[in-house]
Amino acid sequence: MYTLKNNIKFIIDPLASKLYPPKLTYQQKWGIQPNESLPIEIARGCLYNCKFCTYAKKATYRKPLATLRDEFIRNYELFGTTTYQFCDDCFNDTRQKVEETCNTILQLPFKINWVSHARLDVAIKFPETLDLMIESGAKGLAWGVETLNYEAAKMAGKGVSREKVKEMLATTYNKNHDKCLYYATFIIGLPGETEESQLETIEWLTTNKCLDFASFGVLGIPSKIADSVVGMSSPYGDNPEKYGLDLSNGSYNWQHQTMNRATAEKLLPIVYNKWLDSENKTFLRNVWFVPFLFSMGFGWNNIKDMGRNENNSDKWRKEVNVKFQSWLQNYWASLLVQQKPHGK
């Protein structure tokens, strides 16, 4: 079941209230530590249906803003929580969603920090949404860039000009450098991608220094047709011929006109090592660990140094390990106390 709004399908989930309670009530008996960061669901699903992705159609489920606000306040009152990982496949999928959610956050009687997935083309079209995200407490954004090859990007469902992507990364990274860490994911082997364009991408990234973190992975193509199994599938897997893909040897051993799986796997360590060798052998290598670093009591300047100063990687590895062991002992101790019968 769904409803249409601006020609976009929004899921109406009759089981949502049963499977997902309107308020996710974290319990004190779970041993949640003072000021611990927590995951919080903002929405489910993605509007954009990229061709390599297993989301089959444009649909989403958004948590009501009043419910979200109540969860923020309850978690703050019970645990002192002010840092979150947003559970949302694409936080900034619409301008309206960003404006409504961020304004709800800004109206809280306390400030929060958060990390989440985000989409570059929306931020390019509506640059004010990125400003609002930063203002509301975004400390880490995971951009799904995937490729800097325009033909490969267009075929994958990310058709915005790659020059605009580069310009946006460069200008906003400098603007938000003190406030937010930038992380981007890249796929090696998309249809239309060549070995040459893949190397050009990593050359541009290492020369222009507009990301804190990057990860690279070989294209995977889940396909119920090619693999004869029941499971999730992507448009690439459902209609391989449409995208110039040959899955005759199974979806794992894909090939297309400009690359195959074997070539992509050879490129992966080359690309990743080029990234690491460009002063990126830091202790912190993605944004998803940021909330827990806040949980352990590290300040924002320390966290930035963990992600940007490879000379201090050993220092931070040791300090984080010490703090984590202390945090873990406190967690087990508080959990055992909570589990003891009353009066004992």
Order of alpha helices (4+ residues) and beta strands (2+ residues): beta-beta-alpha-beta-beta-beta-alpha-beta-alpha-beta-alpha-alpha-beta-alpha-alpha-beta-alpha-beta-alpha-alpha-beta-beta-alpha-alpha-alpha-alpha
